[in-house]
């Protein structure tokens, strides 16, 4: 990785930063990241009590943040603010649990 802390490239901060580790990074092209969900996150309290499910919208945001790291690591986009414009035809095939 070319950046000492690629997560620091994101403008997001907890609790809305969902990338915990970057395993692979090719600036401007590729990022492989992880989001560790412990089960203690506030959003799981109400989604759903006794049957916690990670909301799809947060899964998409984590993917977008990972893409943001790939873009922001490219010096051509340093200091930019990448914005998530939306997605179409998304399907979640399995439930994600902590």
N, C-alpha and C positions, 0 to 999 in steps of 0.2 A: 504494500500500500504506500502510495506516495505522500499521503497526508498523515501526520502523527496521530491525530484523533479525528477521523472522518465524521464522526457523529457531531463534533463541534461545528461542522459546516452548516448544519441545519439551524434555521432560526427558531425551531420548536424547543420548548423547555417542558419538563415534567409539570403537570401530569399529562400533557398532550404530545409528548415525544414518545414514540412507540418503538424506536430502534434502540436496542441495548448493546449490540455488538455488530461489527462489520467483519465478516470472514474473508471476503474477497472484494477487490475494487480495481476496476479498470476505468480511470477517469473518462467521463463522457460516453461510456459504453456499457458498463456492467457493475452491479453491486449485488453482493449476497450478504444479507443481514439477518439478525435474529432479534426476536422480541420475546423475552422471557415473561411468561404470565404465571404469577405465583398462586393465584386464587384469592388473594386478598385485595384485589383492585376494587375500588369503589363502584365501578359500573357493574360488577358482577353481583353486588348486593341486591339489585333490583332486576337483574336480567339473567336468570330468573331464580327467585329464592328456592333453595334446595335443589336446583337444577341449573347450575351456572353455564351460560353459553356466551362465547365471545361474539359481540355484535359484528355482523358483516361489514358495516360501515367503518368500524375501527380496523378490521383486517385490511380493507382497501386503503385506509389512511396509512397504515404501516407499510404497505407496498409503495404508496406514493412517496413516503418519506425515504424509502430505500432508493427509489429512482432519483429523488432530489439529491441524495448524497452522490450518486453517480454523476449527475449533471454538475453540481457545485464543485466537485473535485477536479473538473476540467477548468484549467486556468482561463479559458475564454469566457466562462460564466461566473468567475469568482466575484463575490459580492452581489450577485443577482438574487432576486426573490422568486423562486419557481412557485407557481400556484397550480393547484390541482383543479383542472377545469371540468372534470366529470368523467363518467364511464357509461357505456351502453352495453346492453345485453350481457350483464354479469349474472352468473349462476353460482350458487354455493352448493356443492354436491354432498358435503358432509358437515356435520355440526362440529365446531371447534370448542373444546372445553379446556379449562385450566389443568 
